[in-house]
Amino acid sequence: MIATIRGTVAEKNIDSAVIETAAGLGYTVQMPASMLDHLPASGDVKLYTVMAVREDDVSLYGFPGWEELDMFKLLLTVNKVGPKVALSILSALTVDDLRFAILSEDAKAITKAPGVGNRVAAQIILSLKDKVDLQEAFESRSAVVAAQSGAGMSDAASEAVQALTALGYSGTEALKAVKSVEGAENMTVEEILKASLRFFV
């Protein structure tokens, strides 16, 4: 099993890159399009990989970090989600956005990925909701500083999320907005709602 690969980018394609190692071997690595765009044209790269072996095919899938690789593997545990669909999803959504979409049951956000319909999105949410950690979803570079160590959301915060979705915001947007409110655990629903609306300004 090839867990990581380090080398230079010898070639870029629509959904893959050829990574040439110091030993002179070139590996074709399938990647999400969004991650391919950020591969450097020169210099060393390191990718975290997983190999899929089928009767008529052996493919190597690569990602810039463990987080993306773990989400890819998690998606593959969902019925009717194969490597191509998983790559499509990770091309359309960041790992954090996908977590938020799953936690808030926002199927619409997941269907932004080409080839992913409502049925598959619903299956992903159903299968992974209990496997995605809320705290991890907020512990990211893109998350606001206020999203820190809290284990779960207070009842008031949960109600604020529901209120925002009733106003027309997606579940993903509502979760992000509420979690961006510093000190939300000590605030009323009205206070959280008022503060979280600043997230959209």
Kinemage of the C-alpha trace (Angstrom):
@kinemage 1
@onewidth
@group {chain A} dominant
@subgroup {mainchain}
@vectorlist {calphas} color= white
{ca met a 1} P 0.000 0.000 0.000
{ca ile a 2} L 1.346 3.427 -0.972
{ca ala a 3} L 0.546 5.838 1.888
{ca thr a 4} L 2.461 8.889 0.661
{ca ile a 5} L 4.310 9.964 -2.433
{ca arg a 6} L 6.912 12.708 -2.793
{ca gly a 7} L 8.292 14.055 -6.038
{ca thr a 8} L 7.917 16.708 -8.718
{ca val a 9} L 4.873 17.396 -10.865
{ca ala a 10} L 5.780 16.088 -14.308
{ca glu a 11} L 2.336 16.538 -15.836
{ca lys a 12} L -1.124 17.853 -14.992
{ca asn a 13} L -4.374 16.606 -16.476
{ca ile a 14} L -8.046 17.402 -15.834
{ca asp a 15} L -8.410 14.955 -12.948
{ca ser a 16} L -4.888 13.690 -12.300
{ca ala a 17} L -1.223 14.544 -12.072
{ca val a 18} L 1.925 12.574 -12.812
{ca ile a 19} L 4.311 12.736 -9.860
{ca glu a 20} L 7.885 11.762 -10.671
{ca thr a 21} L 9.899 10.495 -7.716
{ca ala a 22} L 13.630 10.822 -7.122
{ca ala a 23} L 13.975 7.222 -8.271
{ca gly a 24} L 12.687 8.251 -11.692
{ca leu a 25} L 9.292 6.549 -11.372
{ca gly a 26} L 6.214 8.470 -12.531
{ca tyr a 27} L 2.939 7.819 -10.692
{ca thr a 28} L -0.442 8.890 -12.055
{ca val a 29} L -2.368 10.244 -9.077
{ca gln a 30} L -6.094 10.993 -9.314
{ca met a 31} L -7.018 14.189 -7.443
{ca pro a 32} L -9.941 16.587 -6.948
{ca ala a 33} L -9.787 19.357 -9.566
{ca ser a 34} L -9.705 22.066 -6.907
{ca met a 35} L -6.583 20.534 -5.364
{ca leu a 36} L -4.905 19.977 -8.717
{ca asp a 37} L -5.121 23.712 -9.353
{ca his a 38} L -2.926 24.361 -6.316
{ca leu a 39} L -0.161 21.935 -7.193
{ca pro a 40} L 3.096 23.825 -7.864
{ca ala a 41} L 4.497 23.682 -11.383
{ca ser a 42} L 7.958 22.945 -10.005
{ca gly a 43} L 9.560 21.812 -6.778
{ca asp a 44} L 8.780 18.901 -4.512
{ca val a 45} L 5.239 17.979 -3.511
{ca lys a 46} L 4.059 15.449 -0.959
{ca leu a 47} L 0.685 13.775 -1.313
{ca tyr a 48} L -1.172 11.464 1.058
{ca thr a 49} L -2.519 8.584 -0.967
{ca val a 50} L -4.795 5.576 -1.024
{ca met a 51} L -4.791 2.853 -3.651
{ca ala a 52} L -7.978 1.341 -5.038
{ca val a 53} L -7.610 -2.101 -6.599
{ca arg a 54} L -10.320 -3.540 -8.811
{ca glu a 55} L -10.411 -6.457 -11.237
{ca asp a 56} L -9.613 -4.286 -14.237
{ca asp a 57} L -8.032 -1.226 -12.666
{ca val a 58} L -5.499 -0.052 -10.095
{ca ser a 59} L -5.750 3.653 -9.253
{ca leu a 60} L -3.878 5.912 -6.865
{ca tyr a 61} L -5.768 8.816 -5.249
{ca gly a 62} L -3.831 11.667 -3.685
{ca phe a 63} L -4.519 14.626 -1.407
{ca pro a 64} L -2.450 17.448 0.099
{ca gly a 65} L -3.261 16.456 3.702
{ca trp a 66} L -4.608 13.709 5.948
{ca glu a 67} L -7.868 15.613 6.441
{ca glu a 68} L -8.820 15.439 2.762
{ca leu a 69} L -7.722 11.812 2.534
{ca asp a 70} L -9.790 10.842 5.576
{ca met a 71} L -12.888 12.538 4.145
{ca phe a 72} L -12.356 10.758 0.823
{ca lys a 73} L -12.200 7.408 2.627
{ca leu a 74} L -15.292 8.325 4.641
{ca leu a 75} L -17.243 9.146 1.483
{ca leu a 76} L -16.309 5.768 0.022
{ca thr a 77} L -18.113 4.051 2.915
{ca val a 78} L -21.413 5.482 1.657
{ca asn a 79} L -23.514 3.222 -0.535
{ca lys a 80} L -23.369 4.208 -4.239
{ca val a 81} L -20.476 6.641 -3.693
{ca gly a 82} L -17.403 5.553 -5.619
{ca pro a 83} L -14.055 7.279 -6.119
{ca lys a 84} L -15.274 9.448 -9.025
{ca val a 85} L -18.251 10.781 -7.060
{ca ala a 86} L -16.083 11.335 -3.969
{ca leu a 87} L -13.534 13.289 -6.046
{ca ser a 88} L -16.357 15.341 -7.593
{ca ile a 89} L -17.663 16.257 -4.142
{ca leu a 90} L -14.220 17.242 -2.863
{ca ser a 91} L -13.709 19.328 -6.007
{ca ala a 92} L -16.896 21.292 -5.342
{ca leu a 93} L -16.686 21.562 -1.543
{ca thr a 94} L -13.884 21.990 0.953
{ca val a 95} L -13.708 19.415 3.728
{ca asp a 96} L -15.072 21.995 6.172
{ca asp a 97} L -17.982 22.972 3.925
{ca leu a 98} L -18.829 19.312 3.416
{ca arg a 99} L -18.815 18.728 7.172
{ca phe a 100} L -21.140 21.689 7.705
{ca ala a 101} L -23.435 20.448 4.942
{ca ile a 102} L -23.622 16.982 6.500
{ca leu a 103} L -24.180 18.265 10.038
{ca ser a 104} L -26.869 20.729 8.969
{ca glu a 105} L -28.464 18.223 6.564
{ca asp a 106} L -27.928 20.642 3.696
{ca ala a 107} L -28.365 18.302 0.723
{ca lys a 108} L -28.559 21.250 -1.660
{ca ala a 109} L -24.948 22.199 -0.890
{ca ile a 110} L -23.743 18.665 -1.665
{ca thr a 111} L -25.638 18.524 -4.964
{ca lys a 112} L -23.440 21.373 -6.224
{ca ala a 113} L -20.948 18.637 -7.059
{ca pro a 114} L -21.341 17.421 -10.677
{ca gly a 115} L -22.990 14.019 -10.845
{ca val a 116} L -24.442 14.177 -7.335
{ca gly a 117} L -28.231 14.178 -7.132
{ca asn a 118} L -30.607 14.623 -4.223
{ca arg a 119} L -30.790 10.896 -3.497
{ca val a 120} L -27.019 10.473 -3.222
{ca ala a 121} L -26.700 13.677 -1.162
{ca ala a 122} L -29.381 12.436 1.233
{ca gln a 123} L -27.601 9.082 1.535
{ca ile a 124} L -24.321 10.827 2.349
{ca ile a 125} L -25.991 12.865 5.096
{ca leu a 126} L -27.766 9.819 6.530
{ca ser a 127} L -24.625 7.676 6.505
{ca leu a 128} L -22.101 10.229 7.765
{ca lys a 129} L -23.968 12.538 10.151
{ca asp a 130} L -22.941 10.476 13.178
{ca lys a 131} L -19.369 10.100 11.893
{ca val a 132} L -18.614 13.797 11.423
{ca asp a 133} L -17.539 15.701 14.528
{ca leu a 134} L -19.056 19.149 15.057
{ca gln a 135} L -15.986 20.438 16.869
{ca glu a 136} L -13.713 19.328 14.023
{ca ala a 137} L -15.953 21.167 11.580
{ca phe a 138} L -15.155 24.436 13.321
{ca glu a 139} L -11.480 23.773 14.011
{ca ser a 140} L -10.124 24.845 10.639
{ca arg a 141} L -8.085 27.579 9.095
{ca ser a 142} L -11.140 29.039 7.444
{ca ala a 143} L -13.210 29.046 10.634
{ca val a 144} L -13.403 32.248 12.617
{ca val a 145} L -11.333 32.637 15.774
{ca ala a 146} L -14.476 32.445 17.895
{ca ala a 147} L -15.003 28.829 16.900
{ca gln a 148} L -12.795 27.372 19.574
{ca ser a 149} L -13.079 24.574 22.099
{ca gly a 150} L -16.811 24.266 22.770
{ca ala a 151} L -17.982 20.678 22.689
{ca gly a 152} L -21.551 21.216 21.481
{ca met a 153} L -24.034 23.959 20.825
{ca ser a 154} L -26.338 25.356 23.496
{ca asp a 155} L -30.115 25.106 23.131
{ca ala a 156} L -30.241 28.825 22.371
{ca ala a 157} L -27.639 28.457 19.632
{ca ser a 158} L -29.533 25.548 18.091
{ca glu a 159} L -32.726 27.609 18.089
{ca ala a 160} L -30.854 30.478 16.444
{ca val a 161} L -29.723 28.108 13.677
{ca gln a 162} L -33.341 27.068 13.113
{ca ala a 163} L -34.441 30.710 13.053
{ca leu a 164} L -31.836 31.566 10.419
{ca thr a 165} L -32.887 28.662 8.208
{ca ala a 166} L -36.487 29.870 8.542
{ca leu a 167} L -35.285 33.241 7.233
{ca gly a 168} L -34.021 31.531 4.080
{ca tyr a 169} L -30.361 30.858 4.857
{ca ser a 170} L -29.057 27.361 4.186
{ca gly a 171} L -28.298 25.103 7.112
{ca thr a 172} L -24.595 25.385 6.315
{ca glu a 173} L -24.675 29.190 6.353
{ca ala a 174} L -26.748 29.243 9.555
{ca leu a 175} L -24.334 26.936 11.414
{ca lys a 176} L -21.319 29.006 10.394
{ca ala a 177} L -22.995 32.281 11.349
{ca val a 178} L -24.066 31.104 14.802
{ca lys a 179} L -20.706 29.532 15.557
{ca ser a 180} L -19.013 32.815 14.637
{ca val a 181} L -20.692 34.526 17.590
{ca glu a 182} L -18.252 34.833 20.476
{ca gly a 183} L -19.738 33.948 23.859
{ca ala a 184} L -22.901 32.468 22.341
{ca glu a 185} L -23.149 29.936 25.154
{ca asn a 186} L -24.081 32.758 27.553
{ca met a 187} L -26.515 34.568 25.249
{ca thr a 188} L -30.241 34.363 24.581
{ca val a 189} L -31.664 33.239 21.260
{ca glu a 190} L -32.451 36.840 20.304
{ca glu a 191} L -28.928 38.023 21.137
{ca ile a 192} L -27.319 35.188 19.180
{ca leu a 193} L -29.609 35.791 16.221
{ca lys a 194} L -28.862 39.501 16.149
{ca ala a 195} L -25.104 38.928 16.409
{ca ser a 196} L -25.031 36.109 13.859
{ca leu a 197} L -26.778 38.238 11.239
{ca arg a 198} L -23.603 40.381 11.133
{ca phe a 199} L -21.898 37.319 9.607
{ca phe a 200} L -23.810 37.952 6.384
{ca val a 201} L -23.042 41.685 6.134
